[in-house]
């Protein structure tokens, strides 16, 4: 029994101190080729963005062919000034990879209400994914100035934009009104008991 515990500890230690950490590969990552970079099997890019990169280099990385590069660049951009990074983050809402879009939404929302005007304007964007992302962000920012624009997006042709807008309207306290139940007349109650 003691030898088994030591073997388990050794395995754990080997994992912790190995030369290079292996990337986590999920089943879905191995089922088909990457739609953006074309890799047949999951691959790690040669270089991932890091905090030492300039804002300009991070913005350029949001257009990289590898999803992990784009995704990491977006996360790092959220640590930069909104005035420098916001437009690149809004543009990333158009990315075909949902992880990249999600990171962009969270990154934009992390700036808080200082970006509300730009996000409200994005609710009217020609791109459906920008409208959907902006609708989600407004729900996080809880900016009531966007209610009218959200109500328009709640009627959007794009289902995700509609869903995000309706969820944000609920978060802002402007969801669908619940119908008040009218009390049943006493005569109807008496008839039900008689049956």
C-alpha angles and dihedrals in degrees: 000000000000091000090053091053091051090049090052091048092049091051091050092047091049089053092050097046101035117134094249131014113238115232117247110254119194126202092251090056091060098045099078144003119282106264094215106039098025096228112157092211129027111281137184117230117244090244132018122204116262135187092265091068117104119247089250092053091048091050090051089049090059085073096049117129092236116081094213091056092050093045095049092045090055093050091051092046089060087068091058128081113289090230090061101039109027099089092049089050092050089049089052089063085077093059115125092225113083093212090059092048091048092051090049092051093049091044093052092046090052089069090065127208093335087085097044096107092055093045092049088052089050089060086074095046119134091232113085094212092053089052091049093047093046090051091055092046092053089056088056093046092046092212109166091198086079097059096101093047091046090052089057092049089048085069094046121136089233109083096211091052090050093049094047092047093049091048091050092048088054090048088053091050094252099108126131114305115249114235112244113236111235114219114255115250114257091243092061091051092051092050092052091053092049093056 
